């Protein structure tokens, strides 16, 4: 499992299976790329931490899109 620094423990964390993340909540659409050696990225607008899953596909161009409409569907991927 990826180790997220303690200073980010208070943030909501979502496990993702790709290095390409898009967020579109109540802010402009933002694209992030998670560096595998770091293993996570934090959305500067929503303060959500997206963490690479252990089985993440590092070679895909597939996007993980996180938006308000999908938020309820993704709750099973959230961990604290």
N, C-alpha and C positions, 0 to 999 in steps of 0.2 A: 504494500500500500504506500502511496505517496505521502511524504511527511510535509504537511503545511506548517509554516512557522507559527509559533504560539500566539503572536500578535494578531493573527487572523482567525483565531479560534471562535470568536463571536460571530463571524460571518456565516451565512447560509452556504452550504457546500453541496454541489451537484456533481455527481460522477458522470463523466462523458467517455465515449468510446472512440473519439476522433480528436485530432489536434486542432481542428478548425471549428471555432465557436462563433455564433452570431447571436447578439442579444438585441431585442427590440421590445422593450417594456414601455415606459412612459418617457422615452428619450429617443434620439435618433438611432437608427440601426448602426450597430458597431460590430466590426469584425475583429476577432482575436485569433492568434495562432499560439498554441501551447507548445513551448519548447520541451521536448521529451526529457531532457536532463533536469529541468525544473519541475515539470509535472503538474503545474496548475497555472491559472491566470485569474485575475480578479477584474470584474467589470467595474470601471471607474464611476459609472452612473448608478448602478443598482447595488453595488457592494456584494455581489454574489461571487463566490469562489468556485470556479469550474476546475475539477480535479480529474486527471486522466485515470481511467480504470486500468487495472492490471492487464486486462486483455485488449487494450485499446489498439486500434489499427493505425499505426504510425505512417503508413504509406498511402493512405487514401486522401482524396480531395473532397470527400463527403463532408458536409456541414452539419453541425449540431445547432439547430435553431431553437433558442429559448425566447418565448414570448408569452404575454399574459394569457392568451387563449389556451395555450398548451400547458400552462403552469400546473393545473390540476392533474392532467394526465401524467406529468412527470414526477409527481410526488413520490412514487415508489423508487425513484433514483436518488432521492435526497437522503443524505445522512448527516448526522450532527457529530 
